Amino acid sequence: MGLLDRLRAAAPRAAPPPDPDPFGEEVQRKLEMLALVSRRVTAGRLRAERRTRKRGSGIEFADHREYVPGDDFRFVDWDVYRRFGRLLVRLYEEEEDLQILLVVDCSASMGFGDGRKLRQAQRLAAGLAYVGLANLDRVTLAGVTGAVTSRLAPVRGRARIFKVFRFLRELRAGGRTDLGAALSTLVAGQARRGVAVLVSDLYDPAGFERGIDVLRYHRFEPYVVHVVDPADGAPDARGDVSFVDCETGEERDVTVTEGLLSRLRAAHEGYLADVERYCRGRQVPYLRAPVDRPFDELILKVFREGGFLRG
């Protein structure tokens, strides 16, 4: 077991207290504020980026084609006819609701310690879902481990946020991580492509790259929300400790020294940098989401960077 493998390991400890409700009144007030902010954003710079390539009778000019008998004369470009003597019909882009797929990693590593990684993931997913619903986009949610453990069929409209809350509340951490396998199954059942947001700590023994690449290769527009607990790189352990991998059950006796902890911190920081570098190199929007930072601040950062809702 290498240093990075130990990031998912835990010394024996008492069971954590019951999870608090991740969607209390304060959280719901923040969600409403986020929806208001998002409407200002999508009404401006991002609105044009949300149009599909579907041709129709919308409001934005897209292209010309030759006139054929039966075409509506209202769409003939008479300026072109006067200049060049050619009858061309204007084509327009239709605006279409954005398809948003929110994928929450529910593997055992997300419940490590007091479960605050999963709670942060639940709130981030709820925030992004509420923004999408407030903008009349279609939102699908899924919980994954090494398989798709749960799925919420597409919903639309702000009133559906309580259905989203119920789905997210029921997510439980457990099982091994295999994002590549789980996402391959999930995308095979998606009829339409769109934005796919992966909310995960990315502790995948097969490599964090696989899950991201599945979304890329299936023509989704992936966005990675990397849930990070600083305690993963700085465990509170000294001396002779028996570490237990929270997903595989593998045990290892280790003598924890200051030198080992220093190497572990360096490995953790290096891993985070590798993930961000991989995403940036493939033009996949990336957000590092520490568990000790308010979820609404993180979502506002997404809006400022213009990465979400750009499909």
Secondary structure, 3 states (H helix, E strand, C coil): CCCHHHHHEECCCCCCCCCCCCCCHHHHHHHHHHHHHHHHHHCCCCCHHHCCCCEECCCEEEEEEECCCCCCHHHECHHHHHHHCCCEEEEEECCCCCEEEEEEECCHHHHCCCCHHHHHHHHHHHHHHHHHHHCCCEEEEEEECCCEEEEEEEEECHHHHHHHHHHHHCCCCCCCCCHHHHHHHHHHCCCCCCEEEEEECCCCCCCHHHHHHHHHHCCCEEEEEEEECHHHHCCCCCEEEEEEECCCCCEEEEEECHHHHHHHHHHHHHHHHHHHHHHHHCCCCEEEEECCCCHHHHHHHHHHHCCCCCC
